[in-house]
Amino acid sequence: MSFLHVTTKILLVLSILLVFASCEKEEVINKQNSNNELIVGYWLLSKGETFATNSKGEKIVTATLNPKIFAHEFLADGTYINHNLTSTSSTERGTWKVEVKKKDEKDIEEGILSITTPSTLANKGMLFFDNDGSIKFSITSTYKRISDKKSVLYLETKKYEAYPYNENWAYYIFEKQ
């Protein structure tokens, strides 16, 4: 076989491999964009509670938030806006990303939502803020609930220790507007 013939075959095989590799990468990007589309939008707090485990090992409610006091806005470019609807300094900007671990059609069954803002960076490593300065939520979603046709996000912070309890955490329900 001639050198040119062998080189041509090698280039053909490499070309085919590159085409398959680029298709796989495109598929991963498309999947991430699809997951992001589930989150993009303006989400208004519908319910929020904080919990703790008391000295008897029982789960107790430590605070209940009024509905519609704040909202999350997730933009397609990864920008995040926190809307505080109870004060004049009403917004804080940052970034967001979602990692979907398990999905059923249009619902996120299991995932992690990360939000980073100047406030989260200022509190890194404290309470439920991660060492990288983000706040991470366990996330599930329901796309278009049957009763009112609104999509819902369920967010829960990681558990942390704060006196007088060993375990504290917050749980939020947001409706897409």
C-alpha positions, 0 to 999 in steps of 0.5 A: 500500500502506498503512503498516500493510500494509508494516509487517506484512510487514516484521515477518513477514520479521523473525520468520521470520529470527529463528526461523531464527537461533535454530534455528542457535544452538541447533544450535551449542549442541547440537553443543558439548554433544554434544562435551562429553559425549564428554569428561565423566567420570573418565579414568585414565592408562593410558600416558604418555611424554615425548619429545624430538628429539635433536641428530641429529633423532631422536625419543627417549623421555625419560621413561615414566610409570607407569600409574594415577598420575593422572587427569583428571575432567571435569564437565559444567559445565566444572569440571576436577579433577586427581587425583594418585593418588600423594600426599596432596594428591590434587586440584586444581580448575580449568576445561576446554573442548574444541574439536572440529575434526574428528569421526567419529560418536562419535570426536574425530579432531582437537581441542584440549582446554584445562585451566586450574588454579591450577598452570597459571596459575602457570606461564603462558608457560613450557614447554608452558603457554600465555600465557593460563595454560592447558595445551592438548592436541591431542586424539583419542578412541576411543569404546569400544575393541573389546578392552576396551570402554573409551573412550580419550583421546589427549592430546599437549602442544605442543612446547617448547624445554628444555635440552638439546633443541630439541623436547620434548613429552608424550603420554598415553593415558587410559581412561574409568573 
